[in-house]
Amino acid sequence: MQALARDGRTVLGPTVRDGAIVIDELDSAADLPAGWGDEQGPGSYRLVRRDDEARFGHVVGPHSWKSELFPPRTLLVHSTRTADGFTVEPPDNRRPAAFVGVRPCDLRAIETQDLVFDDTDHPDPTYRNRRADAVVVAVQCTDPAATCFCTSMGTGPRSTSGFDLALTEILDGRHRFVIEIGSETGRELIATVPHTEATAIDLEIAQARSDDAAAHIVRRVDTDGLPARSPPPSSIHSGTTWQSAASPAPTARWCARPASAVPSRTARI
């Protein structure tokens, strides 16, 4: 969290509040919903206690990242009365932030918003500034909800682009993370964290978790009689890998791709 909060960024991510897992400001990793998950169904949501200490053992909740990129209330102009009339100044609506826990379907939603608010002849200045300032830490889905349908839309459960870092959480007696680097900003962030090389087994487990999630969604979608699509191929096995030895909290393992493999479209920083 300290690395993400550098340069004045506000760190935003999932936390437990009011009986749900919502997006809010995070002061430290202790604010993450460790050991909490959710059960979702048609018209229902329930916070449940897990039998492990997973930090991201939940799926998309009641909040979205749109409220951070395109806030419902925005100052449009700032004016001051002077002896000669008024002075008008443009407001500063920038909010450098790090988005932690962005899901693959969230990333695709943000990319769609880019087409409307940013990649256009008349971009929204607040959206463009906040989008450019955002560092995106994605989380690969491993425990999909009963209402998930990303495989049928080609939007998950694994992200392959649009992030600075993408994390897969592994709990098999050793709590750790496998992280893929998606931009030079992500590479610079990883460089500030102590790390050692991860093993091929860790990468295989991370891949298997994503594959299991995709298979679960495909089976459910097929059962519902809807079209299913196989998950996109993963590139997690390529690149140089490290294991973090930073803190007594969960050991983090990092997976970096070579510079030539960095996606052409990543979060703009």
C-alpha positions as CSV (number, residue, x, y, z in Angstrom):
1,M,0.0,0.0,0.0
2,Q,2.9,2.4,0.8
3,A,4.3,1.9,-2.7
4,L,0.9,2.7,-4.3
5,A,0.3,5.7,-2.1
6,R,3.5,7.4,-3.2
7,D,3.3,10.6,-5.3
8,G,0.2,11.6,-3.4
9,R,-2.1,8.8,-4.7
10,T,-5.3,7.9,-2.8
11,V,-5.5,4.1,-2.6
12,L,-9.0,2.8,-3.2
13,G,-10.1,-0.8,-2.9
14,P,-12.5,-3.3,-1.4
15,T,-13.3,-3.2,2.3
16,V,-16.2,-4.3,4.5
17,R,-18.8,-1.7,5.4
18,D,-22.5,-1.8,6.1
19,G,-22.9,-5.5,5.6
20,A,-21.2,-5.5,2.1
21,I,-17.8,-5.4,0.4
22,V,-17.6,-1.9,-1.0
23,I,-15.0,0.3,-2.6
24,D,-13.5,2.9,-0.2
25,E,-10.2,4.5,0.7
26,L,-7.6,2.1,2.2
27,D,-5.0,3.2,4.7
28,S,-3.2,-0.2,4.8
29,A,-3.6,-3.8,3.8
30,A,-5.4,-4.4,7.1
31,D,-8.4,-2.6,5.5
32,L,-8.9,-5.3,2.9
33,P,-11.8,-7.8,3.6
34,A,-9.5,-10.6,4.9
35,G,-11.6,-13.8,5.4
36,W,-14.8,-12.3,4.0
37,G,-16.6,-13.4,0.8
38,D,-20.1,-12.9,-0.6
39,E,-22.9,-15.0,-2.0
40,Q,-24.8,-13.5,-4.9
41,G,-27.8,-14.7,-6.7
42,P,-30.7,-13.1,-8.8
43,G,-31.8,-10.2,-6.6
44,S,-29.8,-11.2,-3.6
45,Y,-26.5,-10.4,-1.9
46,R,-25.1,-11.7,1.4
47,L,-21.8,-11.2,3.1
48,V,-20.3,-14.5,4.4
49,R,-17.4,-15.5,6.5
50,R,-14.8,-17.7,4.6
51,D,-12.8,-20.4,6.2
52,D,-9.5,-18.8,5.1
53,E,-7.9,-15.3,5.1
54,A,-8.4,-14.5,1.4
55,R,-8.1,-10.8,0.7
56,F,-10.0,-11.0,-2.6
57,G,-12.3,-14.0,-2.0
58,H,-15.3,-12.1,-3.4
59,V,-16.5,-10.8,-6.7
60,V,-17.9,-7.5,-8.0
61,G,-20.0,-5.8,-5.3
62,P,-22.6,-3.0,-5.2
63,H,-20.1,-0.3,-6.1
64,S,-18.3,0.4,-9.4
65,W,-15.2,2.4,-10.4
66,K,-17.2,4.8,-12.5
67,S,-18.0,6.9,-9.5
68,E,-14.2,7.5,-9.1
69,L,-13.6,8.3,-12.8
70,F,-16.8,10.1,-13.5
71,P,-18.1,11.4,-10.1
72,P,-21.8,12.2,-9.8
73,R,-21.0,15.7,-8.5
74,T,-18.2,17.8,-10.1
75,L,-17.2,21.4,-9.7
76,L,-17.5,23.0,-13.2
77,V,-16.2,26.5,-12.6
78,H,-14.7,28.6,-9.8
79,S,-15.3,32.4,-9.9
80,T,-14.2,35.2,-7.6
81,R,-15.8,38.7,-7.4
82,T,-13.2,41.5,-8.0
83,A,-13.4,45.3,-8.1
84,D,-13.7,45.0,-11.9
85,G,-16.2,42.1,-12.0
86,F,-15.3,38.5,-11.8
87,T,-12.4,36.2,-12.4
88,V,-13.1,32.7,-13.7
89,E,-10.7,29.8,-13.1
90,P,-11.1,26.2,-14.1
91,P,-11.4,23.8,-11.2
92,D,-8.8,21.2,-10.3
93,N,-10.8,18.0,-10.3
94,R,-7.7,15.7,-10.5
95,R,-7.5,12.9,-7.9
96,P,-4.4,10.7,-8.4
97,A,-5.5,7.3,-7.2
98,A,-4.5,3.6,-7.2
99,F,-7.4,1.3,-7.9
100,V,-6.9,-2.0,-6.1
101,G,-8.9,-5.1,-6.8
102,V,-10.3,-4.2,-10.3
103,R,-11.9,-7.3,-11.8
104,P,-11.6,-8.3,-15.5
105,C,-15.2,-7.3,-16.2
106,D,-14.6,-3.9,-14.5
107,L,-11.6,-3.4,-16.8
108,R,-13.7,-4.0,-19.9
109,A,-16.4,-1.6,-18.5
110,I,-13.7,1.1,-18.0
111,E,-12.5,0.5,-21.6
112,T,-16.0,1.1,-22.8
113,Q,-16.3,4.3,-20.8
114,D,-13.0,5.4,-22.4
115,L,-14.7,5.4,-25.8
116,V,-17.5,7.7,-24.5
117,F,-15.7,10.1,-22.1
118,D,-12.1,10.1,-23.3
119,D,-11.3,8.7,-26.8
120,T,-13.6,11.1,-28.5
121,D,-13.5,14.5,-30.1
122,H,-15.1,16.1,-27.0
123,P,-13.6,14.3,-24.0
124,D,-14.9,15.0,-20.5
125,P,-12.0,16.8,-18.7
126,T,-12.6,15.3,-15.3
127,Y,-12.8,11.8,-16.6
128,R,-9.7,12.2,-18.8
129,N,-7.6,13.6,-15.9
130,R,-8.7,11.0,-13.4
131,R,-8.2,8.2,-15.9
132,A,-4.7,9.4,-16.8
133,D,-3.8,9.6,-13.1
134,A,-5.1,6.2,-12.1
135,V,-2.8,3.2,-11.4
136,V,-4.8,0.0,-11.9
137,V,-4.2,-3.1,-9.9
138,A,-6.4,-5.9,-11.2
139,V,-7.4,-9.1,-9.5
140,Q,-8.0,-12.3,-11.5
141,C,-11.3,-13.9,-10.6
142,T,-11.0,-17.4,-9.0
143,D,-14.3,-17.6,-7.1
144,P,-17.1,-16.5,-9.5
145,A,-20.6,-15.7,-8.3
146,A,-23.7,-17.6,-9.5
147,T,-24.6,-14.5,-11.6
148,C,-21.3,-14.2,-13.4
149,F,-21.3,-14.5,-17.2
150,C,-17.9,-13.2,-18.3
151,T,-17.0,-16.2,-20.3
152,S,-20.0,-15.7,-22.6
153,M,-18.9,-12.1,-23.2
154,G,-15.2,-12.6,-23.4
155,T,-14.5,-10.3,-20.5
156,G,-12.9,-12.8,-18.0
157,P,-12.4,-14.4,-15.6
158,R,-8.8,-13.4,-16.5
159,S,-7.5,-10.0,-17.5
160,T,-4.9,-9.8,-20.3
161,S,-4.6,-6.1,-20.8
162,G,-5.7,-2.7,-19.4
163,F,-3.9,-3.0,-16.1
164,D,-0.6,-1.9,-14.5
165,L,-0.5,-5.0,-12.3
166,A,-2.7,-8.1,-12.3
167,L,-2.8,-10.3,-9.2
168,T,-3.9,-13.9,-8.6
169,E,-4.4,-14.9,-5.0
170,I,-3.2,-18.4,-4.0
171,L,-4.2,-20.2,-0.8
172,D,-2.8,-23.6,-0.4
173,G,-1.2,-23.5,3.0
174,R,1.0,-20.6,1.9
175,H,-0.9,-17.4,1.3
176,R,0.8,-15.7,-1.7
177,F,0.1,-13.8,-4.9
178,V,1.2,-14.2,-8.5
179,I,1.3,-10.8,-10.3
180,E,1.6,-10.0,-13.9
181,I,3.1,-6.7,-15.0
182,G,1.1,-4.8,-17.7
183,S,2.9,-1.5,-18.0
184,E,6.1,0.3,-17.2
185,T,4.4,2.0,-14.3
186,G,3.6,-1.5,-12.9
187,R,7.2,-2.5,-13.5
188,E,8.4,0.5,-11.5
189,L,6.1,-0.3,-8.6
190,I,7.3,-3.9,-8.4
191,A,10.9,-2.7,-8.4
192,T,10.2,-0.9,-5.0
193,V,9.1,-4.2,-3.3
194,P,11.6,-6.8,-2.1
195,H,11.1,-10.0,-4.0
196,T,12.7,-13.4,-4.9
197,E,12.0,-15.7,-7.8
198,A,8.8,-17.7,-7.9
199,T,8.6,-21.3,-8.9
200,A,7.0,-22.9,-12.0
201,I,4.5,-24.6,-9.7
202,D,3.3,-21.2,-8.4
203,L,2.6,-20.2,-12.0
204,E,0.8,-23.4,-12.8
205,I,-1.4,-23.1,-9.7
206,A,-2.3,-19.5,-10.6
207,Q,-3.2,-20.6,-14.1
208,A,-5.2,-23.5,-12.8
209,R,-7.2,-21.2,-10.5
210,S,-8.2,-19.0,-13.5
211,D,-9.0,-22.1,-15.6
212,D,-11.2,-23.6,-12.8
213,A,-13.1,-20.3,-12.5
214,A,-13.7,-20.2,-16.2
215,A,-14.8,-23.8,-16.4
216,H,-17.2,-23.2,-13.5
217,I,-18.8,-20.3,-15.3
218,V,-19.0,-22.1,-18.6
219,R,-20.7,-25.1,-17.0
220,R,-23.2,-22.8,-15.4
221,V,-23.9,-20.8,-18.5
222,D,-24.3,-24.0,-20.6
223,T,-26.7,-25.3,-18.0
224,D,-28.7,-22.1,-18.4
225,G,-28.9,-22.6,-22.1
226,L,-26.8,-19.5,-23.0
227,P,-23.8,-19.4,-25.3
228,A,-20.5,-20.0,-23.6
229,R,-17.0,-18.9,-24.7
230,S,-13.7,-20.4,-23.6
231,P,-11.5,-18.0,-21.6
232,P,-8.8,-16.2,-23.5
233,P,-5.3,-17.8,-23.5
234,S,-3.1,-16.7,-20.7
235,S,0.4,-15.4,-20.9
236,I,1.2,-15.8,-17.2
237,H,3.9,-18.4,-17.9
238,S,6.1,-16.0,-19.9
239,G,8.6,-13.6,-18.4
240,T,10.7,-13.3,-15.3
241,T,9.2,-14.1,-11.9
242,W,9.9,-13.1,-8.3
243,Q,8.6,-13.9,-4.9
244,S,8.1,-11.0,-2.4
245,A,9.7,-11.2,1.0
246,A,8.3,-7.9,2.1
247,S,6.1,-8.3,5.2
248,P,4.9,-10.9,7.7
249,A,1.5,-10.6,6.0
250,P,0.8,-12.8,3.0
251,T,3.9,-13.5,1.0
252,A,3.5,-12.0,-2.4
253,R,4.8,-13.6,-5.6
254,W,5.3,-11.5,-8.7
255,C,5.3,-12.5,-12.3
256,A,6.7,-10.0,-14.8
257,R,6.6,-10.1,-18.6
258,P,9.4,-8.9,-20.8
259,A,9.1,-5.3,-22.0
260,S,8.3,-6.4,-25.5
261,A,5.2,-8.2,-24.2
262,V,3.7,-5.2,-22.3
263,P,0.2,-4.6,-23.7
264,S,-0.1,-1.7,-26.1
265,R,-3.1,-0.4,-24.2
266,T,-2.7,0.0,-20.5
267,A,-3.9,2.4,-17.8
268,R,-2.6,5.8,-18.6
269,I,-0.5,7.3,-15.9
